[in-house]
Amino acid sequence: MKAAKIGPRNSCKAIIINGNNELLTVQKRDQDEIYFVLPGGGQRHGETFIETIKRECREEIGDEPKVHEEILFIREYIGKHHMFPHKHTHVHQIEYMFLCEIGTAELGKGTEWDKGQEGIVWIKIDELHTCNFYPKKLIPEIEKYSKGEHSKIYLGDIN
């Protein structure tokens, strides 16, 4: 009997930019490396994208954002094409990124942090390229967006 193939996994991410032109990121540690990613994560069965972002943000940053319903970016990650093909051979994830706003709640006291999560950090958008932010190829697109410049939505298979 053939094993069932598992299809791509949907993930929804929040792009939260404050009035100081800073991006809210989740700080994580993998072995000895510290890196930063957008808040968000995997869609559960029966959940809409908006519900996924709200749940993931409650878990990771301690606030439920207002989610703008227009997708800013779509990114695929096909693990065998990138830095860790031996670890990510079967990973195929599609990330849908939405602009979000947060209130004045105290951030960082999420209900269920991700494995390796150490906290949340606001990073100036013009300094993202100096940080270990992933996916790196998203940085110029966020920079364009923050300046009101047109950016493409589908970014392809990037890391």
C-alpha positions, 0 to 999 in steps of 0.5 A, a space after each residue: 500500500 502506498 503512503 499518502 503524500 502530504 500536500 503543502 502546508 498553509 501558514 498565515 503571517 502578520 506584518 505589523 508596522 508601528 508609527 516609528 517604521 518598525 516591524 514586529 518580529 518574533 525572536 527565536 533561537 535554534 541551537 546557538 543562532 538567534 533569528 527573527 521571523 514574522 508572527 504567525 503560523 500554521 492554519 488549522 483545519 476549519 480555520 480561515 486565514 484571518 482566524 489563524 493570524 488572530 490565534 497565532 498572534 494571541 499565542 506568540 505576541 499576546 494580542 489579537 490584531 486587527 487584520 486587513 483582509 488584503 494579502 500583501 505577500 505570498 511566499 512559498 518555501 520548498 525546503 529541498 531548494 534551500 539552506 537545510 535540504 537534509 532537514 527540510 526535504 519534505 517541507 513545502 509551506 505556503 505563507 500568506 502575509 497580511 497587514 495587521 494592526 495591534 492595540 495597546 495591550 502588553 505584548 510578549 505575554 502570549 499564551 503559547 510560544 513557539 518552540 525556540 521563541 525567546 520573545 518579540 522585538 520591534 526592528 526598524 525596517 531600514 535595519 532589517 538587512 543587518 538582522 538575522 531576519 527570515 525570509 531574507 528576500 522579503 526584506 526589500 519587499 517590506 522596505 518598498 511597502 513601507 515607503 508606499 512603493 509598489 511591490 509584487 504579491 507572489 514572491 515565489 519559492 524564497 528563503 
